[in-house]
Amino acid sequence: MGRPNVGKSTLLNQLLGQKISIVSPKPQTTYFRIAGIKTLPNAQMVFLDTPGVYSGGSGFHRRLSRIAFQALQETDLVLWIVEPRAELDPDERTLLRGIERAGRPTFLLINKVDLLPNKERILPLISQFSSLGPFAEIVPVSALRKENLDRLEELIIKYLPVGAPLYPEGEITDQSERVLSAEFIREKIFQQVHHEVPYAVAVSIEEFKERKEQSIVFIQAALYVEKESQKAILIGKKGEKLKQIGESARREIEILIGSKVFLRLWVKVKKGWRNDAEALKQLGYGSDKTA
C-alpha cells in the first residue's frame, strides 16, 4: 500500500525477480489489484500490488483508491510504503487510518533510501515514523537497488501464518498472459506519451492467438481514448508514435511469454469511458482483479 509513485510495483517486481507489474514515472499507473507469487522451499508469499491512494482526480481515479483499500481485507500482512521524508501528506494520513481500521500486522517500509545524501538520516526517520503507530517492523529499503530486500523477505516469512500453499510451484501471478500483455502496452504509453493522454487510454486485447505453424503469437489490441485529439497524439506523425509504442511493448511481451510476437495496435475513440460504468465494464475495468 502507498500513495502513487512510491515504488510499490518496482518492489513487487524485484521481490519476484521477474516483471509482472508495470512501472512509470507518472503516478497511478497501476489500475487494478495484481497478485505476485513467490514460492521458496520453506514458504509461499502472495503479494498484492495495489493502485496508489490518491484523493484527487476523476471518479475513475477515486475508484482506484477504493480498490487499494478493499485489498486490505484479503491480507495477512500490510506493507505500507513511504518515501524518506518526515511529514505525511493528507493522502498518507487517510491511508494510515484505513490500515489501522483493518487491524492487520503492518510493516512500514521507508523506500528510496538510496536517494538520501546522508545515510545517518535513516535512524532519525525510523524514530519519527515509529511515533505514528504500533508497526510490527520498520524497514528501510531501496526497491530500485534491491537494498535490504533479503532482510524484508525474512521478516515477511516470520509474520505470515502457517498453512498450505495457495498456488502451485512455478506460478508467479494470478493474471493471464493476455492481461499482462495489455498492461505492458499501457506501460509503454505511459512512458512515451506525455501530459494527461496516458490516463485516457484503455487497452483491450481483441485477439491473442498462437500460430504454431509459424511459431509466433499474434496479438491484436485496441487502444481506446476519449477524444479525437488524443487519438492523433497517440498515433503521432505518420504513425511513428504508435509504432514506437508497439515495438517496445512487443519486446517486453516476448520476454514474458517466451515466444516471438506479432503485435498489431489500433486506436479507437470511446468518449468519456473513464466516467461511464458500462464502458468500464466492457473494457475490463469493472473488477478490481482484472484489466
Phi and psi in degrees as GROMACS dihedral restraints (atoms count N, CA, C in turn):
[ dihedral_restraints ]
;  ai    aj    ak    al  type     phi  dphi    fc
    3     4     5     6     1   166.7    20    10
    4     5     6     7     1   170.9    20    10
    6     7     8     9     1   -75.0    20    10
    7     8     9    10     1   168.5    20    10
    9    10    11    12     1   -58.1    20    10
   10    11    12    13     1   142.0    20    10
   12    13    14    15     1    71.1    20    10
   13    14    15    16     1    23.1    20    10
   15    16    17    18     1   -89.9    20    10
   16    17    18    19     1    -7.3    20    10
   18    19    20    21     1   108.8    20    10
   19    20    21    22     1    23.0    20    10
   21    22    23    24     1   -63.9    20    10
   22    23    24    25     1   -48.6    20    10
   24    25    26    27     1   -69.0    20    10
   25    26    27    28     1   -37.5    20    10
   27    28    29    30     1   -61.5    20    10
   28    29    30    31     1   -43.3    20    10
   30    31    32    33     1   -61.0    20    10
   31    32    33    34     1   -45.1    20    10
   33    34    35    36     1   -59.0    20    10
   34    35    36    37     1   -49.0    20    10
   36    37    38    39     1   -61.1    20    10
   37    38    39    40     1   -39.5    20    10
   39    40    41    42     1   -69.7    20    10
   40    41    42    43     1   -39.6    20    10
   42    43    44    45     1   -65.1    20    10
   43    44    45    46     1   -35.7    20    10
   45    46    47    48     1   -81.0    20    10
   46    47    48    49     1   -23.5    20    10
   48    49    50    51     1    74.9    20    10
   49    50    51    52     1    16.6    20    10
   51    52    53    54     1  -157.0    20    10
   52    53    54    55     1   144.8    20    10
   54    55    56    57     1   -82.1    20    10
   55    56    57    58     1   120.3    20    10
   57    58    59    60     1  -129.1    20    10
   58    59    60    61     1   -16.0    20    10
   60    61    62    63     1  -116.9    20    10
   61    62    63    64     1   132.3    20    10
   63    64    65    66     1   -77.4    20    10
   64    65    66    67     1   151.9    20    10
   66    67    68    69     1  -131.2    20    10
   67    68    69    70     1   151.4    20    10
   69    70    71    72     1  -162.3    20    10
   70    71    72    73     1   152.4    20    10
   72    73    74    75     1   -66.6    20    10
   73    74    75    76     1   -16.7    20    10
   75    76    77    78     1   -83.5    20    10
   76    77    78    79     1   145.2    20    10
   78    79    80    81     1   -72.9    20    10
   79    80    81    82     1   158.3    20    10
   81    82    83    84     1    52.6    20    10
   82    83    84    85     1    51.6    20    10
   84    85    86    87     1   -78.7    20    10
   85    86    87    88     1   -34.4    20    10
   87    88    89    90     1   -76.4    20    10
   88    89    90    91     1   125.9    20    10
   90    91    92    93     1  -106.1    20    10
   91    92    93    94     1    -9.1    20    10
   93    94    95    96     1  -156.6    20    10
   94    95    96    97     1   168.4    20    10
   96    97    98    99     1   -78.3    20    10
   97    98    99   100     1   125.5    20    10
   99   100   101   102     1  -125.4    20    10
  100   101   102   103     1   136.7    20    10
  102   103   104   105     1   -99.2    20    10
  103   104   105   106     1   133.2    20    10
  105   106   107   108     1  -114.8    20    10
  106   107   108   109     1   133.1    20    10
  108   109   110   111     1  -114.6    20    10
  109   110   111   112     1   126.9    20    10
  111   112   113   114     1  -124.1    20    10
  112   113   114   115     1   118.6    20    10
  114   115   116   117     1  -110.3    20    10
  115   116   117   118     1   124.3    20    10
  117   118   119   120     1  -116.1    20    10
  118   119   120   121     1   169.2    20    10
  120   121   122   123     1   -57.4    20    10
  121   122   123   124     1   -30.7    20    10
  123   124   125   126     1  -113.3    20    10
  124   125   126   127     1     3.3    20    10
  126   127   128   129     1  -165.9    20    10
  127   128   129   130     1   156.7    20    10
  129   130   131   132     1  -128.9    20    10
  130   131   132   133     1   126.4    20    10
  132   133   134   135     1  -113.6    20    10
  133   134   135   136     1   131.5    20    10
  135   136   137   138     1  -114.7    20    10
  136   137   138   139     1   109.6    20    10
  138   139   140   141     1   -93.8    20    10
  139   140   141   142     1   136.1    20    10
  141   142   143   144     1  -108.0    20    10
  142   143   144   145     1   109.3    20    10
  144   145   146   147     1   -84.5    20    10
  145   146   147   148     1   130.0    20    10
  147   148   149   150     1  -122.3    20    10
  148   149   150   151     1   159.0    20    10
  150   151   152   153     1   -61.8    20    10
  151   152   153   154     1   154.8    20    10
  153   154   155   156     1   -68.9    20    10
  154   155   156   157     1   144.3    20    10
  156   157   158   159     1   -83.7    20    10
  157   158   159   160     1   121.0    20    10
  159   160   161   162     1  -149.3    20    10
  160   161   162   163     1   126.3    20    10
  162   163   164   165     1   -85.9    20    10
  163   164   165   166     1   -16.2    20    10
  165   166   167   168     1   -89.5    20    10
  166   167   168   169     1  -164.7    20    10
  168   169   170   171     1    80.8    20    10
  169   170   171   172     1  -165.9    20    10
  171   172   173   174     1   -82.3    20    10
  172   173   174   175     1   176.9    20    10
  174   175   176   177     1   -59.6    20    10
  175   176   177   178     1   -32.9    20    10
  177   178   179   180     1   -62.2    20    10
  178   179   180   181     1   -42.9    20    10
  180   181   182   183     1   -71.4    20    10
  181   182   183   184     1   -32.9    20    10
  183   184   185   186     1   -67.2    20    10
  184   185   186   187     1   -32.8    20    10
  186   187   188   189     1   -63.4    20    10
  187   188   189   190     1   -37.4    20    10
  189   190   191   192     1   -61.0    20    10
  190   191   192   193     1   -39.7    20    10
  192   193   194   195     1   -64.3    20    10
  193   194   195   196     1   -37.5    20    10
  195   196   197   198     1   -63.9    20    10
  196   197   198   199     1   -37.7    20    10
  198   199   200   201     1   -59.2    20    10
  199   200   201   202     1   -42.4    20    10
  201   202   203   204     1   -61.4    20    10
  202   203   204   205     1   -45.3    20    10
  204   205   206   207     1   -67.2    20    10
  205   206   207   208     1   -35.8    20    10
  207   208   209   210     1   -63.3    20    10
  208   209   210   211     1   -33.0    20    10
  210   211   212   213     1   -64.5    20    10
  211   212   213   214     1   -23.8    20    10
  213   214   215   216     1   -57.4    20    10
  214   215   216   217     1   -32.9    20    10
  216   217   218   219     1   -73.3    20    10
  217   218   219   220     1   -13.5    20    10
  219   220   221   222     1   -97.1    20    10
  220   221   222   223     1    -0.9    20    10
  222   223   224   225     1  -109.5    20    10
  223   224   225   226     1   158.5    20    10
  225   226   227   228     1   -98.3    20    10
  226   227   228   229     1   -19.1    20    10
  228   229   230   231     1  -152.6    20    10
  229   230   231   232     1   139.1    20    10
  231   232   233   234     1  -110.3    20    10
  232   233   234   235     1   131.5    20    10
  234   235   236   237     1  -106.9    20    10
  235   236   237   238     1   104.4    20    10
  237   238   239   240     1   -94.6    20    10
  238   239   240   241     1   118.8    20    10
  240   241   242   243     1  -103.6    20    10
  241   242   243   244     1   128.5    20    10
  243   244   245   246     1  -129.4    20    10
  244   245   246   247     1   166.2    20    10
  246   247   248   249     1   -92.2    20    10
  247   248   249   250     1   161.0    20    10
  249   250   251   252     1   -77.8    20    10
  250   251   252   253     1    70.5    20    10
  252   253   254   255     1  -140.4    20    10
  253   254   255   256     1   154.7    20    10
  255   256   257   258     1   -76.1    20    10
  256   257   258   259     1   -35.8    20    10
  258   259   260   261     1   -95.0    20    10
  259   260   261   262     1   139.6    20    10
  261   262   263   264     1   -89.1    20    10
  262   263   264   265     1   144.3    20    10
  264   265   266   267     1   -88.9    20    10
  265   266   267   268     1   172.2    20    10
  267   268   269   270     1   -57.8    20    10
  268   269   270   271     1   -37.9    20    10
  270   271   272   273     1   -65.5    20    10
  271   272   273   274     1   -37.7    20    10
  273   274   275   276     1   -67.7    20    10
  274   275   276   277     1   -36.0    20    10
  276   277   278   279     1   -67.6    20    10
  277   278   279   280     1   -38.1    20    10
  279   280   281   282     1   -62.8    20    10
  280   281   282   283     1   -43.0    20    10
  282   283   284   285     1   -63.7    20    10
  283   284   285   286     1   -41.7    20    10
  285   286   287   288     1   -61.2    20    10
  286   287   288   289     1   -41.2    20    10
  288   289   290   291     1   -63.7    20    10
  289   290   291   292     1   -40.7    20    10
  291   292   293   294     1   -64.5    20    10
  292   293   294   295     1   -40.3    20    10
  294   295   296   297     1   -64.3    20    10
  295   296   297   298     1   -42.0    20    10
  297   298   299   300     1   -62.6    20    10
  298   299   300   301     1   -40.2    20    10
  300   301   302   303     1   -65.2    20    10
  301   302   303   304     1   -34.5    20    10
  303   304   305   306     1   -67.0    20    10
  304   305   306   307     1   -27.5    20    10
  306   307   308   309     1    70.1    20    10
  307   308   309   310     1    24.2    20    10
  309   310   311   312     1   -92.6    20    10
  310   311   312   313     1   150.3    20    10
  312   313   314   315     1   -55.5    20    10
  313   314   315   316     1   135.8    20    10
  315   316   317   318     1  -129.4    20    10
  316   317   318   319     1   129.7    20    10
  318   319   320   321     1   -96.0    20    10
  319   320   321   322     1   133.9    20    10
  321   322   323   324     1   -96.3    20    10
  322   323   324   325     1   115.7    20    10
  324   325   326   327     1  -102.5    20    10
  325   326   327   328     1   118.5    20    10
  327   328   329   330     1   -91.6    20    10
  328   329   330   331     1   100.9    20    10
  330   331   332   333     1   -89.6    20    10
  331   332   333   334     1   166.1    20    10
  333   334   335   336     1    65.8    20    10
  334   335   336   337     1    31.7    20    10
  336   337   338   339     1   -67.7    20    10
  337   338   339   340     1   -15.7    20    10
  339   340   341   342     1   -66.1    20    10
  340   341   342   343     1   -17.1    20    10
  342   343   344   345     1   -84.8    20    10
  343   344   345   346     1   -10.8    20    10
  345   346   347   348     1   -69.3    20    10
  346   347   348   349     1   127.9    20    10
  348   349   350   351     1   -68.4    20    10
  349   350   351   352     1   -24.1    20    10
  351   352   353   354     1  -134.0    20    10
  352   353   354   355     1   114.4    20    10
  354   355   356   357     1   -65.1    20    10
  355   356   357   358     1   -15.1    20    10
  357   358   359   360     1   -67.1    20    10
  358   359   360   361     1   -13.9    20    10
  360   361   362   363     1   -73.1    20    10
  361   362   363   364     1   -15.7    20    10
  363   364   365   366     1   -64.3    20    10
  364   365   366   367     1   -46.2    20    10
  366   367   368   369     1   -63.2    20    10
  367   368   369   370     1   -45.3    20    10
  369   370   371   372     1   -60.3    20    10
  370   371   372   373     1   -36.1    20    10
  372   373   374   375     1   -64.2    20    10
  373   374   375   376     1   -44.0    20    10
  375   376   377   378     1   -59.5    20    10
  376   377   378   379     1   -42.5    20    10
  378   379   380   381     1   -63.5    20    10
  379   380   381   382     1   -43.0    20    10
  381   382   383   384     1   -64.5    20    10
  382   383   384   385     1   -45.4    20    10
  384   385   386   387     1   -68.5    20    10
  385   386   387   388     1   -31.1    20    10
  387   388   389   390     1   -62.4    20    10
  388   389   390   391     1   -22.1    20    10
  390   391   392   393     1   -78.0    20    10
  391   392   393   394     1    -9.2    20    10
  393   394   395   396     1   -79.8    20    10
  394   395   396   397     1   -22.4    20    10
  396   397   398   399     1   175.7    20    10
  397   398   399   400     1   172.9    20    10
  399   400   401   402     1   -83.6    20    10
  400   401   402   403     1    73.4    20    10
  402   403   404   405     1   -72.3    20    10
  403   404   405   406     1   139.3    20    10
  405   406   407   408     1   -63.3    20    10
  406   407   408   409     1   -40.1    20    10
  408   409   410   411     1  -149.9    20    10
  409   410   411   412     1   149.8    20    10
  411   412   413   414     1  -120.5    20    10
  412   413   414   415     1   119.1    20    10
  414   415   416   417     1  -127.2    20    10
  415   416   417   418     1   116.5    20    10
  417   418   419   420     1   -78.8    20    10
  418   419   420   421     1   133.4    20    10
  420   421   422   423     1  -142.9    20    10
  421   422   423   424     1   163.4    20    10
  423   424   425   426     1  -126.3    20    10
  424   425   426   427     1   103.6    20    10
  426   427   428   429     1   -62.2    20    10
  427   428   429   430     1   -41.4    20    10
  429   430   431   432     1   -62.7    20    10
  430   431   432   433     1   -40.6    20    10
  432   433   434   435     1  -101.1    20    10
  433   434   435   436     1     6.7    20    10
  435   436   437   438     1    61.7    20    10
  436   437   438   439     1    27.9    20    10
  438   439   440   441     1   -79.3    20    10
  439   440   441   442     1   125.4    20    10
  441   442   443   444     1    69.9    20    10
  442   443   444   445     1    15.7    20    10
  444   445   446   447     1   -74.1    20    10
  445   446   447   448     1   -29.9    20    10
  447   448   449   450     1   -62.9    20    10
  448   449   450   451     1   -43.7    20    10
  450   451   452   453     1   -63.7    20    10
  451   452   453   454     1   -41.7    20    10
  453   454   455   456     1   -59.4    20    10
  454   455   456   457     1   -44.4    20    10
  456   457   458   459     1   -62.1    20    10
  457   458   459   460     1   -41.5    20    10
  459   460   461   462     1   -60.2    20    10
  460   461   462   463     1   -42.2    20    10
  462   463   464   465     1   -68.4    20    10
  463   464   465   466     1   -39.1    20    10
  465   466   467   468     1   -59.3    20    10
  466   467   468   469     1   -47.8    20    10
  468   469   470   471     1   -59.7    20    10
  469   470   471   472     1   -39.5    20    10
  471   472   473   474     1   -60.8    20    10
  472   473   474   475     1   -36.5    20    10
  474   475   476   477     1   -91.8    20    10
  475   476   477   478     1   -15.1    20    10
  477   478   479   480     1   -75.9    20    10
  478   479   480   481     1   147.3    20    10
  480   481   482   483     1   -71.2    20    10
  481   482   483   484     1   154.9    20    10
  483   484   485   486     1   -77.7    20    10
  484   485   486   487     1   136.3    20    10
  486   487   488   489     1  -176.5    20    10
  487   488   489   490     1   175.0    20    10
  489   490   491   492     1   -74.3    20    10
  490   491   492   493     1   151.2    20    10
  492   493   494   495     1   -58.5    20    10
  493   494   495   496     1   142.0    20    10
  495   496   497   498     1   -85.9    20    10
  496   497   498   499     1   -22.4    20    10
  498   499   500   501     1  -132.3    20    10
  499   500   501   502     1   151.4    20    10
  501   502   503   504     1   -63.8    20    10
  502   503   504   505     1   151.4    20    10
  504   505   506   507     1   -62.1    20    10
  505   506   507   508     1   136.8    20    10
  507   508   509   510     1   106.2    20    10
  508   509   510   511     1   -25.1    20    10
  510   511   512   513     1   -76.4    20    10
  511   512   513   514     1   137.2    20    10
  513   514   515   516     1  -117.6    20    10
  514   515   516   517     1    -9.2    20    10
  516   517   518   519     1  -158.0    20    10
  517   518   519   520     1   161.1    20    10
  519   520   521   522     1   -91.7    20    10
  520   521   522   523     1     2.6    20    10
  522   523   524   525     1  -100.8    20    10
  523   524   525   526     1   149.4    20    10
  525   526   527   528     1   -80.2    20    10
  526   527   528   529     1   164.2    20    10
  528   529   530   531     1   -61.2    20    10
  529   530   531   532     1   -31.9    20    10
  531   532   533   534     1   -63.0    20    10
  532   533   534   535     1   -47.4    20    10
  534   535   536   537     1   -66.2    20    10
  535   536   537   538     1   -44.5    20    10
  537   538   539   540     1   -65.7    20    10
  538   539   540   541     1   -33.2    20    10
  540   541   542   543     1   -62.6    20    10
  541   542   543   544     1   -42.2    20    10
  543   544   545   546     1   -61.6    20    10
  544   545   546   547     1   -40.1    20    10
  546   547   548   549     1   -65.6    20    10
  547   548   549   550     1   -39.9    20    10
  549   550   551   552     1   -66.3    20    10
  550   551   552   553     1   -35.1    20    10
  552   553   554   555     1   -64.1    20    10
  553   554   555   556     1   -44.2    20    10
  555   556   557   558     1   -64.3    20    10
  556   557   558   559     1   -36.3    20    10
  558   559   560   561     1   -59.6    20    10
  559   560   561   562     1   -44.5    20    10
  561   562   563   564     1   -66.0    20    10
  562   563   564   565     1   -31.9    20    10
  564   565   566   567     1   -65.1    20    10
  565   566   567   568     1   -44.2    20    10
  567   568   569   570     1   -63.0    20    10
  568   569   570   571     1   -35.8    20    10
  570   571   572   573     1   -78.3    20    10
  571   572   573   574     1   -26.6    20    10
  573   574   575   576     1  -113.6    20    10
  574   575   576   577     1   -10.1    20    10
  576   577   578   579     1  -118.0    20    10
  577   578   579   580     1   138.6    20    10
  579   580   581   582     1  -102.0    20    10
  580   581   582   583     1   175.0    20    10
  582   583   584   585     1    60.7    20    10
  583   584   585   586     1  -138.8    20    10
  585   586   587   588     1   -91.1    20    10
  586   587   588   589     1    -6.8    20    10
  588   589   590   591     1   -56.9    20    10
  589   590   591   592     1   -44.8    20    10
  591   592   593   594     1   -57.2    20    10
  592   593   594   595     1   -32.1    20    10
  594   595   596   597     1   -71.8    20    10
  595   596   597   598     1   -16.1    20    10
  597   598   599   600     1   -97.4    20    10
  598   599   600   601     1    10.2    20    10
  600   601   602   603     1  -108.7    20    10
  601   602   603   604     1   127.8    20    10
  603   604   605   606     1  -113.4    20    10
  604   605   606   607     1   140.6    20    10
  606   607   608   609     1  -110.9    20    10
  607   608   609   610     1   124.9    20    10
  609   610   611   612     1  -122.4    20    10
  610   611   612   613     1   120.3    20    10
  612   613   614   615     1   -80.1    20    10
  613   614   615   616     1   113.5    20    10
  615   616   617   618     1   -92.5    20    10
  616   617   618   619     1   -23.6    20    10
  618   619   620   621     1  -150.0    20    10
  619   620   621   622     1   134.2    20    10
  621   622   623   624     1  -143.4    20    10
  622   623   624   625     1    98.8    20    10
  624   625   626   627     1  -137.6    20    10
  625   626   627   628     1   132.8    20    10
  627   628   629   630     1   -88.0    20    10
  628   629   630   631     1   125.5    20    10
  630   631   632   633     1  -104.4    20    10
  631   632   633   634     1    93.1    20    10
  633   634   635   636     1   -62.4    20    10
  634   635   636   637     1   -34.6    20    10
  636   637   638   639     1   -66.2    20    10
  637   638   639   640     1   -22.6    20    10
  639   640   641   642     1  -107.6    20    10
  640   641   642   643     1    -2.6    20    10
  642   643   644   645     1    53.2    20    10
  643   644   645   646     1    47.7    20    10
  645   646   647   648     1  -144.6    20    10
  646   647   648   649     1   149.3    20    10
  648   649   650   651     1  -104.0    20    10
  649   650   651   652     1   124.6    20    10
  651   652   653   654     1   -96.4    20    10
  652   653   654   655     1   123.4    20    10
  654   655   656   657     1  -125.2    20    10
  655   656   657   658     1   128.1    20    10
  657   658   659   660     1  -119.6    20    10
  658   659   660   661     1   126.8    20    10
  660   661   662   663     1  -127.7    20    10
  661   662   663   664     1   141.2    20    10
  663   664   665   666     1  -102.6    20    10
  664   665   666   667     1   132.0    20    10
  666   667   668   669     1  -105.4    20    10
  667   668   669   670     1   110.1    20    10
  669   670   671   672     1   -94.1    20    10
  670   671   672   673     1   128.8    20    10
  672   673   674   675     1  -120.1    20    10
  673   674   675   676     1   172.1    20    10
  675   676   677   678     1   -96.5    20    10
  676   677   678   679     1   -18.6    20    10
  678   679   680   681     1  -139.6    20    10
  679   680   681   682     1   154.8    20    10
  681   682   683   684     1   -61.9    20    10
  682   683   684   685     1   -35.7    20    10
  684   685   686   687     1   -64.1    20    10
  685   686   687   688     1   -35.9    20    10
  687   688   689   690     1   -68.4    20    10
  688   689   690   691     1   -36.3    20    10
  690   691   692   693     1   -60.4    20    10
  691   692   693   694     1   -44.3    20    10
  693   694   695   696     1   -63.2    20    10
  694   695   696   697     1   -40.1    20    10
  696   697   698   699     1   -65.0    20    10
  697   698   699   700     1   -42.7    20    10
  699   700   701   702     1   -66.7    20    10
  700   701   702   703     1   -36.4    20    10
  702   703   704   705     1   -75.2    20    10
  703   704   705   706     1   -42.1    20    10
  705   706   707   708     1    78.9    20    10
  706   707   708   709     1   173.7    20    10
  708   709   710   711     1   -65.0    20    10
  709   710   711   712     1   123.3    20    10
  711   712   713   714     1    55.7    20    10
  712   713   714   715     1    27.0    20    10
  714   715   716   717     1    76.9    20    10
  715   716   717   718     1    11.5    20    10
  717   718   719   720     1   -66.7    20    10
  718   719   720   721     1   -39.8    20    10
  720   721   722   723     1   -65.7    20    10
  721   722   723   724     1   -44.2    20    10
  723   724   725   726     1   -64.2    20    10
  724   725   726   727     1   -36.9    20    10
  726   727   728   729     1   -63.8    20    10
  727   728   729   730     1   -42.8    20    10
  729   730   731   732     1   -63.1    20    10
  730   731   732   733     1   -43.7    20    10
  732   733   734   735     1   -59.8    20    10
  733   734   735   736     1   -46.9    20    10
  735   736   737   738     1   -62.8    20    10
  736   737   738   739     1   -42.4    20    10
  738   739   740   741     1   -66.0    20    10
  739   740   741   742     1   -44.5    20    10
  741   742   743   744     1   -71.0    20    10
  742   743   744   745     1   -36.1    20    10
  744   745   746   747     1   -67.1    20    10
  745   746   747   748     1   -40.7    20    10
  747   748   749   750     1   -58.5    20    10
  748   749   750   751     1   -42.1    20    10
  750   751   752   753     1   -62.5    20    10
  751   752   753   754     1   -41.1    20    10
  753   754   755   756     1   -66.0    20    10
  754   755   756   757     1   -42.0    20    10
  756   757   758   759     1   -66.9    20    10
  757   758   759   760     1   -37.1    20    10
  759   760   761   762     1   -62.2    20    10
  760   761   762   763     1   -38.8    20    10
  762   763   764   765     1   -65.0    20    10
  763   764   765   766     1   -42.2    20    10
  765   766   767   768     1   -60.6    20    10
  766   767   768   769     1   -49.8    20    10
  768   769   770   771     1   -98.9    20    10
  769   770   771   772     1    -6.8    20    10
  771   772   773   774     1    67.9    20    10
  772   773   774   775     1    37.8    20    10
  774   775   776   777     1  -153.1    20    10
  775   776   777   778     1   157.2    20    10
  777   778   779   780     1   -65.0    20    10
  778   779   780   781     1   144.6    20    10
  780   781   782   783     1  -130.3    20    10
  781   782   783   784     1   136.6    20    10
  783   784   785   786     1  -107.0    20    10
  784   785   786   787     1   115.7    20    10
  786   787   788   789     1  -114.2    20    10
  787   788   789   790     1   124.0    20    10
  789   790   791   792     1  -118.4    20    10
  790   791   792   793     1   128.3    20    10
  792   793   794   795     1  -115.8    20    10
  793   794   795   796     1   138.0    20    10
  795   796   797   798     1  -124.9    20    10
  796   797   798   799     1   143.8    20    10
  798   799   800   801     1  -109.4    20    10
  799   800   801   802     1   126.4    20    10
  801   802   803   804     1  -129.2    20    10
  802   803   804   805     1   156.5    20    10
  804   805   806   807     1  -104.5    20    10
  805   806   807   808     1   127.0    20    10
  807   808   809   810     1  -131.5    20    10
  808   809   810   811     1    97.1    20    10
  810   811   812   813     1   -60.2    20    10
  811   812   813   814     1   131.0    20    10
  813   814   815   816     1    63.2    20    10
  814   815   816   817     1    30.3    20    10
  816   817   818   819     1   -63.2    20    10
  817   818   819   820     1   -28.9    20    10
  819   820   821   822     1   -68.4    20    10
  820   821   822   823     1   -23.1    20    10
  822   823   824   825     1  -112.7    20    10
  823   824   825   826     1    20.2    20    10
  825   826   827   828     1  -119.0    20    10
  826   827   828   829     1   108.6    20    10
  828   829   830   831     1   -58.4    20    10
  829   830   831   832     1   -39.4    20    10
  831   832   833   834     1   -69.0    20    10
  832   833   834   835     1   -40.1    20    10
  834   835   836   837     1   -65.2    20    10
  835   836   837   838     1   -40.4    20    10
  837   838   839   840     1   -59.2    20    10
  838   839   840   841     1   -41.8    20    10
  840   841   842   843     1   -65.2    20    10
  841   842   843   844     1   -44.9    20    10
  843   844   845   846     1   -63.3    20    10
  844   845   846   847     1   -33.9    20    10
  846   847   848   849     1   -86.3    20    10
  847   848   849   850     1     0.3    20    10
  849   850   851   852     1    91.1    20    10
  850   851   852   853     1     8.3    20    10
  852   853   854   855     1  -101.9    20    10
  853   854   855   856     1    19.5    20    10
  855   856   857   858     1   -84.3    20    10
  856   857   858   859     1    -6.0    20    10
  858   859   860   861     1  -121.7    20    10
  859   860   861   862     1   153.8    20    10
  861   862   863   864     1   -82.0    20    10
  862   863   864   865     1    -4.5    20    10
  864   865   866   867     1  -111.4    20    10
  865   866   867   868     1   -15.7    20    10
  867   868   869   870     1  -134.1    20    10
  868   869   870   871     1   158.6    20    10
